[in-house]
Amino acid sequence: MTKPQEKDVQDLLARVDKVTKERKLDLSSDEDLSIGIMNLISIEEHLHFTAQKTGEDSYYELLREVREMRKDLLKTMIKEYEGEVWCISKHLLASSMRLMEVGTKQLGKGNKAEAKALFDKSYHLYSLFWALNLNMISPEQARTKKLIPIEEPQDEPTTSKEFFAQEPTKKGFFNKIGEAVKRAVDCCKE
């Protein structure tokens, strides 16, 4: 890591420490809650598809109840937000969960490289959820500090196997955020 990148990571970590102390956050419980919310989003999706496949509208009433529960729980984690950060946060959690599930299926098929690539992408999205909601970084800060690298275009993968085997950049924005999140959000802290 170059010196400016190390400073950026240290700045992110300092901000996380400040936020957790100021808000007296229990990030280990919030991490567990975020996984619960991911599953509620998944339940909403399954209830929708079950209603469509069976023609039973009663599943929509269950969907409504699960959605209300998910909204209430998400409010406990996302206290302040601007613009579409609420929806972005929900979709980051949902996408992270889906990529994790697909990665698990790939692992079950013995496709370790594809699984790892999906797990990495899942964690990157999960880290971005935390970065947004802990105010670790704003889109403006990312742009002006050039934390999001502009990389040379690579040859496009021709198969899905090639796509999933691509290594994420080790110097990129997601990795910086991921390192900060690893240090701040630890479900094993009691």
C-alpha positions in Angstrom: 0.0 0.0 0.0 1.3 3.4 -0.8 1.6 6.1 1.9 -1.5 8.1 0.8 -3.6 4.9 0.7 -2.4 3.9 4.2 -3.4 7.4 5.5 -6.8 7.0 3.9 -7.3 3.6 5.7 -6.1 5.1 8.9 -8.5 8.1 8.5 -11.4 5.6 7.9 -10.5 3.7 11.0 -10.3 6.9 13.1 -13.8 7.9 11.8 -15.2 4.5 12.7 -13.8 4.7 16.2 -15.2 8.2 16.6 -18.7 7.2 15.4 -18.8 4.1 17.6 -17.8 6.0 20.7 -20.1 9.0 20.0 -23.1 6.9 19.3 -22.3 4.2 21.8 -23.0 1.6 19.2 -23.1 -2.1 19.9 -21.8 -3.1 16.5 -21.7 -6.8 17.3 -25.4 -6.8 17.9 -25.9 -4.6 14.8 -24.0 -7.1 12.7 -26.3 -9.9 13.9 -29.3 -7.6 13.2 -28.1 -6.8 9.7 -28.0 -10.5 8.9 -31.5 -10.9 10.3 -32.7 -8.1 8.1 -31.0 -9.7 5.1 -33.1 -12.8 5.8 -36.3 -10.8 6.2 -35.7 -9.3 2.7 -35.2 -12.8 1.4 -38.4 -13.9 3.0 -40.3 -11.0 1.4 -39.0 -12.1 -2.0 -39.9 -15.8 -1.4 -43.4 -14.8 -0.3 -43.9 -12.8 -3.4 -42.8 -15.6 -5.7 -44.8 -18.2 -3.7 -48.0 -16.0 -4.1 -47.3 -15.7 -7.8 -46.6 -19.5 -8.3 -49.6 -20.6 -6.2 -52.1 -17.9 -7.0 -52.7 -17.6 -3.2 -53.1 -14.0 -2.3 -52.8 -14.8 1.4 -49.0 -14.8 1.0 -49.2 -11.1 0.2 -50.6 -10.5 3.7 -47.7 -12.4 5.2 -45.3 -10.4 2.9 -46.8 -7.1 4.2 -46.3 -8.2 7.8 -42.7 -9.3 7.2 -42.0 -6.0 5.3 -43.3 -3.9 8.3 -41.0 -5.9 10.6 -38.0 -5.4 8.3 -38.7 -1.7 8.1 -38.9 -1.3 11.9 -35.7 -3.2 12.4 -33.9 -1.3 9.6 -34.9 2.0 11.4 -33.0 0.9 14.4 -29.8 0.7 12.4 -30.3 3.6 9.9 -31.1 6.5 12.1 -30.2 9.4 9.8 -30.0 9.3 6.0 -30.2 11.5 3.0 -31.4 11.0 -0.5 -31.9 7.3 -1.2 -29.4 5.9 1.3 -32.3 4.0 3.0 -33.1 2.1 -0.3 -29.4 1.8 -1.2 -28.8 0.2 2.2 -31.7 -2.3 1.8 -30.5 -3.3 -1.7 -26.8 -3.6 -0.5 -28.0 -6.1 2.2 -30.2 -8.0 -0.3 -27.5 -8.2 -2.9 -24.9 -9.2 -0.4 -27.2 -12.0 0.8 -27.9 -13.2 -2.7 -24.3 -13.3 -3.8 -23.5 -15.2 -0.6 -26.2 -17.8 -1.4 -24.9 -18.2 -5.0 -21.4 -18.5 -3.7 -22.5 -21.2 -1.3 -24.1 -23.1 -4.1 -20.9 -22.8 -6.2 -18.9 -24.1 -3.2 -21.3 -27.1 -3.0 -20.6 -27.9 -6.6 -16.9 -27.8 -6.0 -16.3 -24.5 -7.8 -14.1 -23.0 -5.2 -12.7 -20.1 -7.4 -16.2 -19.0 -8.4 -17.4 -19.3 -4.8 -14.6 -17.2 -3.5 -15.1 -14.5 -6.1 -18.8 -14.3 -5.1 -18.0 -14.3 -1.4 -15.6 -11.4 -2.0 -18.2 -9.4 -3.9 -20.8 -10.2 -1.2 -18.5 -8.9 1.5 -17.7 -5.8 -0.5 -21.4 -4.9 -0.7 -21.8 -5.6 3.0 -18.8 -3.4 3.8 -20.3 -0.6 1.7 -23.6 -0.9 3.7 -21.6 -0.3 6.9 -19.5 2.5 5.3 -22.6 4.4 4.4 -24.4 3.8 7.6 -21.5 4.6 9.9 -20.8 7.7 7.9 -17.3 6.4 7.3 -17.3 8.0 4.0 -19.6 10.0 1.8 -19.8 9.8 -2.0 -18.2 13.3 -2.1 -15.3 12.2 0.0 -14.8 9.1 -2.1 -14.6 11.2 -5.2 -12.4 14.0 -3.9 -10.0 11.8 -2.1 -9.8 9.5 -5.1 -10.5 6.4 -2.9 -12.2 4.8 -5.8 -9.4 3.9 -8.3 -9.9 4.4 -11.9 -8.4 1.3 -13.5 -7.4 0.5 -17.0 -10.1 -1.4 -18.8 -9.5 -5.2 -18.8 -10.4 -7.7 -21.4 -14.0 -8.6 -20.9 -14.5 -12.1 -19.7 -16.2 -14.4 -22.3 -17.7 -16.9 -19.9 -19.4 -16.7 -16.5 -16.6 -18.9 -15.2 -14.0 -16.3 -16.3 -16.2 -13.5 -14.8 -16.4 -15.1 -11.4 -12.7 -16.0 -11.4 -11.6 -12.4 -11.7 -9.8 -11.2 -8.7 -11.1 -8.0 -7.1 -8.5 -5.2 -6.9 -6.5 -5.3 -3.7 -6.0 -1.5 -3.7 -9.6 -0.5 -4.4 -12.2 1.3 -2.5 -14.0 -1.8 -1.4 -10.9 -3.3 0.1 -10.2 -0.2 2.1 -13.7 -0.1 3.4 -13.6 -3.8 4.1 -10.5 -3.5 6.2 -12.1 -0.7 8.3 -15.3 -2.7 8.7 -13.4 -5.8 9.7 -11.9 -3.9 12.6 -15.1 -2.1 13.6 -17.8 -4.7 13.2 -17.0 -8.0 14.9 -19.9 -10.2 15.9 -17.7 -12.1 18.2 -17.2 -9.2 20.6 -19.4 -9.8 23.6 
